[in-house]
Amino acid sequence: MADDKTKRDKRIREVYAEVGSIRGTRRVTGHSIKLIKRVLQGKMAPKRAPKKRPSKLDPYRPLLQRLILEDGLTAILALEELRAAGFDGGYSIVKAAVARLRPRGKRATTVVDHPPGAEGQMDWSPYHVLFGGQRTEVNAFSLVLPFSRWMFVRFCLDQTLPTLLEKHDEAFGKLGAVPHTMSYDNMTTVGRHVGPDEVWINPRFAAYAGEYDFEVKLTRPGRPNDHASVERPMHYIENNCLRRRRFRFVDLEDLNHHAAWWCDNVANVRIHGTTRQRPVDRFRMERSYLKPLPGDRPEPFHTLSRDVQSDYCVAVHTNRYSVSPAYVGEPATIHVFAKRIEILVRGEVVATHALSQERDQRFVLPEHAEQFKKTTPSRRLLEGAFLRLGPDARSFYEGLRAQRGQGAGYHMKRLLNLADRHGTGPVVAAMKHAGSYGAYTADAVARVLAGRTLKRTATPTGEIPMPPERVRAWLEGLDVEGTDLGDYDELIDEQEPTDDDE
């Protein structure tokens, strides 16, 4: 009898250990639940662990771990990368996995209420990015409307007052309106607290605020939460805007082009974590509460610095816009407005173009094309004069045609001018040296003649002055290699214009 009970109890425990539940044990053994509980009382066997269901994320966990722990991406950016790799799951599963990989604590905060249109907050934040592989510090100009969380971000190389005002112009132009009050941290370009209840405002900035009719407010020391709407997104700029491109950009223009895209297509159209609405939607409600732009304000623009290249164009947003060929090699300032650009050389506007939304195009005004034709001699005569400089010139000519195509004539003309002024021997030797670096340009030869070093990717430098038209025509018809250089100087002196000629 005792043996039967022992076998029964042993059987119950074995079945329970296998199925992991009392009801399952009852179905297998046929004994009552009450009996099974009595047998197991005091020594319940551990339940069998349930089988883990496969997850859509399982094949992508190694990639997710690299994106989070090595690349330092946020869950949002990691989700974009995973979807590009084929993952079709949702954000919640990724967010939970990221929380296990990179747990974070929570801190208590307070909430400051901001009525619509009442305030805008602006601040600078420094970051390090790579321009062409070179580490560079940039400063993000951020303007946020606390009610809607609408954000404007652009990057600068300094925090000077002219830059500050230029970016305000650009931000207000994008808004199409002005907040009643703009708040700032203590910064000398705006103002600072000089006593317990005393605030100094920079007179130049105060005058600017008067033009736009907004009140200047400085956050109180020790009250950082008063300025939280613009300070909290700083990590968002770093970890979403900049990290999206792994902090790598071609130059400042490329960085700002990306920042403008990011504001319009990511930051201002996301569901904000606090308001649970899109900033762009809340801004539509807020806009009627903002102040209108002053009617006589200057049209906002931002500034670029460029050199006029050998094709007598400057580059703006991947496109190229022409100026007179006379300005090749000179530094230029470009004012980029909403629908046009102005190109300034030596402080004067020398060309105005409509701003194109296309990419990788070249826009040449008819008058500039006509000026270029007048300064370009016949290709046949030009090539003949150039090739008479000797076999090294022929080798340089072949490299020039391969690299520059239809633009080779411009460089040959400048090289003949160099031969006119410096002598055939030095110029041919300089061409040979430049060719050994793969630098088939007149600028590279001019650098060698000036005793400057070359890089494998040579860039254009200053323009070489052009001799008079009749001297160039005479030069192109001569056997340059066998001419006494003194003849050149005499002829140039004879052809110099006099007061009567002018």
DAJOJO-V346871 format. One record per residue. N is the residue number from 1. SS is DSSP state (h for helix, s for strand, l for the rest). PHI is phi as a letter, one per 30 degrees, with the letter a starting at -180 (none if undefined). D_CENTER is the distance of its C-alpha to the mean C-alpha in Angstrom with 2 decimals. Layout:
N,SS,PHI,D_CENTER / N,SS,PHI,D_CENTER
This chain:
1,l,none,87.06 / 2,h,d,84.87 / 3,h,d,83.54 / 4,h,d,82.58 / 5,h,d,80.69 / 6,h,d,78.89 / 7,h,d,77.86 / 8,h,d,76.77 / 9,h,d,74.63 / 10,h,d,73.14 / 11,h,d,72.35 / 12,h,d,70.63 / 13,h,d,68.44 / 14,h,d,67.47 / 15,h,d,66.55 / 16,h,d,64.56 / 17,h,d,62.67 / 18,h,d,61.84 / 19,h,c,60.89 / 20,l,i,59.51 / 21,l,b,61.09 / 22,h,d,64.54 / 23,h,d,64.69 / 24,h,d,63.80 / 25,h,d,66.56 / 26,h,d,68.99 / 27,h,d,68.28 / 28,h,d,68.88 / 29,h,c,71.89 / 30,l,i,73.55 / 31,l,d,74.21 / 32,l,d,73.62 / 33,h,d,70.53 / 34,h,d,72.81 / 35,h,d,74.31 / 36,h,d,70.98 / 37,h,d,69.66 / 38,h,d,72.84 / 39,h,d,72.53 / 40,h,d,68.88 / 41,l,e,69.40 / 42,l,i,68.43 / 43,l,b,66.84 / 44,l,d,64.29 / 45,l,d,62.46 / 46,l,d,58.64 / 47,l,d,57.08 / 48,l,d,55.56 / 49,l,d,51.75 / 50,l,d,50.47 / 51,l,d,48.76 / 52,l,d,44.96 / 53,l,d,43.52 / 54,l,d,40.78 / 55,l,c,37.27 / 56,l,d,34.58 / 57,l,d,32.28 / 58,h,e,34.66 / 59,h,d,33.38 / 60,h,c,29.79 / 61,h,d,30.62 / 62,h,d,29.87 / 63,h,d,26.36 / 64,h,d,25.90 / 65,h,d,27.22 / 66,h,d,24.75 / 67,h,d,21.74 / 68,h,d,23.08 / 69,h,d,24.74 / 70,h,c,22.79 / 71,l,d,19.18 / 72,l,i,19.63 / 73,l,d,18.37 / 74,l,d,19.74 / 75,h,d,22.41 / 76,h,d,20.27 / 77,h,d,17.66 / 78,h,d,20.67 / 79,h,d,22.41 / 80,h,d,19.69 / 81,h,d,19.96 / 82,h,d,23.76 / 83,h,d,24.01 / 84,h,d,22.14 / 85,l,d,24.85 / 86,l,j,27.64 / 87,l,d,28.30 / 88,l,c,29.68 / 89,l,d,30.56 / 90,l,c,29.42 / 91,h,d,27.30 / 92,h,d,30.42 / 93,h,d,31.53 / 94,h,d,28.14 / 95,h,d,27.93 / 96,h,d,31.50 / 97,h,d,30.84 / 98,h,d,27.83 / 99,h,d,30.11 / 100,h,d,32.63 / 101,h,d,30.16 / 102,l,b,28.53 / 103,l,d,30.95 / 104,l,b,30.00 / 105,l,d,32.34 / 106,l,c,32.33 / 107,l,c,32.78 / 108,l,d,34.66 / 109,l,b,32.84 / 110,l,c,34.06 / 111,l,c,32.93 / 112,l,c,32.62 / 113,l,d,33.35 / 114,l,b,31.38 / 115,l,d,32.95 / 116,l,d,30.85 / 117,l,i,29.43 / 118,l,d,30.93 / 119,s,b,27.97 / 120,s,b,24.28 / 121,s,c,22.80 / 122,s,b,20.13 / 123,s,a,19.00 / 124,s,c,16.69 / 125,s,b,15.52 / 126,s,d,14.45 / 127,s,b,12.43 / 128,s,c,12.18 / 129,s,b,9.40 / 130,s,c,10.05 / 131,s,c,9.06 / 132,l,h,11.45 / 133,l,i,13.46 / 134,s,c,13.97 / 135,s,d,13.72 / 136,s,b,12.28 / 137,s,d,12.83 / 138,s,b,10.56 / 139,s,c,12.15 / 140,s,d,11.22 / 141,s,d,13.36 / 142,s,c,14.82 / 143,s,b,17.64 / 144,s,b,19.70 / 145,s,c,22.97 / 146,l,e,25.21 / 147,l,d,27.48 / 148,l,c,25.12 / 149,l,i,22.18 / 150,s,d,19.94 / 151,s,b,16.60 / 152,s,b,14.19 / 153,s,b,11.07 / 154,s,b,8.99 / 155,s,c,8.08 / 156,s,b,10.55 / 157,l,c,12.34 / 158,l,b,15.65 / 159,l,b,17.64 / 160,l,d,20.18 / 161,h,d,22.11 / 162,h,e,20.90 / 163,h,d,17.24 / 164,h,e,18.56 / 165,h,d,20.55 / 166,h,d,17.92 / 167,h,d,15.64 / 168,h,d,18.89 / 169,h,e,19.67 / 170,h,d,16.45 / 171,h,d,17.01 / 172,h,d,20.71 / 173,h,d,20.11 / 174,h,d,18.10 / 175,h,d,20.94 / 176,l,i,23.58 / 177,l,a,25.62 / 178,s,b,26.05 / 179,l,d,27.20 / 180,l,d,30.66 / 181,s,b,29.53 / 182,s,c,26.33 / 183,s,c,26.56 / 184,s,b,25.03 / 185,l,d,25.66 / 186,l,d,27.65 / 187,s,b,25.52 / 188,l,e,27.27 / 189,l,d,25.17 / 190,l,c,26.50 / 191,s,l,29.67 / 192,s,a,31.39 / 193,s,d,34.54 / 194,s,c,37.33 / 195,s,a,40.13 / 196,l,e,41.13 / 197,l,b,41.12 / 198,s,b,39.67 / 199,s,b,36.17 / 200,s,c,34.99 / 201,s,c,32.41 / 202,l,e,30.80 / 203,h,e,32.77 / 204,h,d,29.91 / 205,h,d,27.85 / 206,h,d,31.07 / 207,h,d,31.57 / 208,h,d,28.11 / 209,h,d,28.89 / 210,h,d,32.19 / 211,h,d,30.68 / 212,h,c,28.79 / 213,l,i,31.74 / 214,l,b,30.15 / 215,s,d,31.67 / 216,s,c,29.98 / 217,s,b,30.55 / 218,s,c,29.99 / 219,l,d,30.11 / 220,l,d,33.28 / 221,l,e,33.32 / 222,l,i,33.91 / 223,l,b,32.71 / 224,h,d,29.11 / 225,h,d,29.56 / 226,h,d,29.84 / 227,h,c,26.11 / 228,h,d,25.20 / 229,h,d,23.38 / 230,h,c,20.34 / 231,h,d,20.85 / 232,l,d,21.38 / 233,l,d,17.98 / 234,h,d,16.38 / 235,h,d,17.11 / 236,h,d,15.85 / 237,h,d,12.33 / 238,h,d,12.62 / 239,h,c,14.54 / 240,h,c,13.16 / 241,h,d,9.56 / 242,h,d,8.45 / 243,h,d,11.53 / 244,h,e,11.05 / 245,h,c,8.89 / 246,l,h,11.26 / 247,l,i,8.91 / 248,s,c,8.22 / 249,s,b,5.54 / 250,l,d,7.25 / 251,l,a,6.60 / 252,h,d,5.65 / 253,h,d,5.76 / 254,h,d,3.56 / 255,h,d,0.89 / 256,h,d,4.21 / 257,h,d,5.21 / 258,h,d,4.55 / 259,h,d,6.11 / 260,h,d,8.65 / 261,h,d,9.49 / 262,h,d,9.98 / 263,h,d,12.19 / 264,h,d,14.16 / 265,h,c,14.69 / 266,h,b,14.91 / 267,h,d,15.48 / 268,l,c,17.74 / 269,l,b,19.65 / 270,l,d,20.55 / 271,s,d,24.05 / 272,l,d,23.79 / 273,l,d,25.87 / 274,l,c,27.95 / 275,l,d,28.54 / 276,l,h,28.69 / 277,l,b,27.25 / 278,s,d,23.99 / 279,h,e,22.43 / 280,h,d,22.20 / 281,h,d,25.94 / 282,h,d,26.98 / 283,h,d,25.11 / 284,h,d,27.35 / 285,h,d,30.31 / 286,h,d,29.01 / 287,h,e,28.12 / 288,h,d,31.79 / 289,h,d,32.21 / 290,l,d,29.57 / 291,s,d,30.65 / 292,l,d,30.11 / 293,l,d,28.09 / 294,l,d,30.48 / 295,l,d,31.78 / 296,l,c,31.61 / 297,l,d,28.12 / 298,l,d,26.05 / 299,l,d,23.61 / 300,l,d,20.13 / 301,l,a,17.50 / 302,s,b,14.52 / 303,s,c,14.90 / 304,s,b,13.50 / 305,s,c,15.54 / 306,s,b,16.63 / 307,s,c,19.84 / 308,l,d,22.06 / 309,l,d,22.32 / 310,l,d,25.62 / 311,l,c,25.36 / 312,l,h,25.40 / 313,s,b,21.98 / 314,s,c,18.60 / 315,s,c,15.30 / 316,s,b,13.29 / 317,l,h,10.88 / 318,l,i,12.65 / 319,s,c,15.98 / 320,s,b,18.44 / 321,s,b,20.75 / 322,s,d,24.06 / 323,l,b,25.94 / 324,l,d,29.44 / 325,h,e,29.96 / 326,h,d,31.52 / 327,h,c,28.13 / 328,l,e,26.93 / 329,l,i,25.57 / 330,l,d,25.22 / 331,s,d,22.21 / 332,s,b,21.01 / 333,s,c,19.26 / 334,s,c,17.70 / 335,s,c,18.06 / 336,s,c,16.08 / 337,l,c,18.28 / 338,l,d,18.38 / 339,l,b,20.41 / 340,s,a,20.73 / 341,s,b,19.54 / 342,s,c,21.79 / 343,s,c,21.82 / 344,s,c,23.66 / 345,s,b,25.46 / 346,l,h,27.64 / 347,l,i,26.91 / 348,s,c,28.29 / 349,s,d,26.79 / 350,s,c,27.63 / 351,s,a,26.02 / 352,s,b,24.81 / 353,s,b,23.24 / 354,s,d,22.58 / 355,l,d,18.90 / 356,l,d,18.81 / 357,l,c,17.09 / 358,l,d,17.92 / 359,l,b,15.91 / 360,l,h,17.05 / 361,l,c,19.91 / 362,s,b,21.77 / 363,s,c,23.49 / 364,l,c,26.45 / 365,l,d,28.74 / 366,h,e,32.45 / 367,h,d,33.49 / 368,h,d,30.95 / 369,h,d,32.14 / 370,h,d,35.71 / 371,h,d,35.12 / 372,h,d,33.71 / 373,h,d,36.82 / 374,h,d,39.12 / 375,l,c,37.74 / 376,l,c,37.78 / 377,l,d,41.27 / 378,l,e,42.79 / 379,h,e,41.03 / 380,h,d,44.43 / 381,h,d,45.56 / 382,h,d,42.26 / 383,h,d,42.30 / 384,h,d,45.99 / 385,h,d,45.58 / 386,h,d,42.66 / 387,h,d,44.47 / 388,l,d,47.53 / 389,l,d,45.65 / 390,l,k,46.66 / 391,h,d,45.69 / 392,h,d,42.64 / 393,h,d,41.36 / 394,h,d,41.97 / 395,h,d,39.89 / 396,h,d,37.04 / 397,h,d,37.53 / 398,h,d,37.16 / 399,h,d,33.86 / 400,h,d,32.71 / 401,h,d,33.64 / 402,h,d,31.98 / 403,h,d,28.59 / 404,h,c,28.66 / 405,h,h,30.90 / 406,h,d,31.96 / 407,h,d,30.18 / 408,h,d,32.66 / 409,h,e,35.11 / 410,h,d,32.91 / 411,h,d,32.70 / 412,h,d,36.43 / 413,h,d,37.30 / 414,h,d,35.45 / 415,h,d,37.08 / 416,h,d,40.47 / 417,h,d,39.83 / 418,h,d,39.07 / 419,h,d,42.33 / 420,h,d,44.10 / 421,h,c,43.04 / 422,h,c,42.94 / 423,l,j,45.47 / 424,h,d,45.32 / 425,h,e,45.79 / 426,h,d,42.84 / 427,h,d,40.46 / 428,h,d,41.63 / 429,h,d,41.30 / 430,h,d,37.76 / 431,h,d,36.91 / 432,h,d,38.42 / 433,h,d,36.41 / 434,h,d,33.09 / 435,h,d,34.01 / 436,h,d,34.55 / 437,l,c,30.83 / 438,l,i,29.93 / 439,l,c,28.72 / 440,l,c,30.49 / 441,l,b,29.51 / 442,h,d,31.53 / 443,h,d,28.94 / 444,h,d,29.57 / 445,h,d,33.31 / 446,h,d,33.00 / 447,h,d,31.24 / 448,h,d,34.12 / 449,h,d,36.67 / 450,l,d,35.12 / 451,l,i,35.46 / 452,l,c,31.78 / 453,l,d,30.46 / 454,l,c,28.47 / 455,l,c,25.70 / 456,l,d,25.60 / 457,l,c,22.56 / 458,l,d,23.86 / 459,l,c,21.92 / 460,l,d,23.80 / 461,l,c,25.41 / 462,l,d,27.83 / 463,l,d,30.13 / 464,l,c,33.78 / 465,l,e,36.25 / 466,l,d,38.17 / 467,l,d,41.98 / 468,l,e,44.15 / 469,h,e,44.36 / 470,h,d,47.97 / 471,h,d,47.27 / 472,h,d,44.53 / 473,h,d,46.93 / 474,h,d,49.67 / 475,h,d,47.44 / 476,h,d,46.43 / 477,l,c,50.13 / 478,l,c,51.22 / 479,l,d,51.58 / 480,h,d,49.10 / 481,h,d,50.05 / 482,h,c,53.63 / 483,l,c,53.29 / 484,l,d,54.19 / 485,h,d,51.12 / 486,h,d,53.40 / 487,h,d,53.89 / 488,h,d,50.22 / 489,h,d,50.42 / 490,h,d,53.62 / 491,h,d,52.32 / 492,h,d,49.10 / 493,h,d,51.30 / 494,h,d,53.56 / 495,h,c,50.72 / 496,l,d,49.05 / 497,l,d,49.30 / 498,l,c,51.90 / 499,l,d,52.15 / 500,l,d,54.52 / 501,l,d,52.06 / 502,l,d,49.35
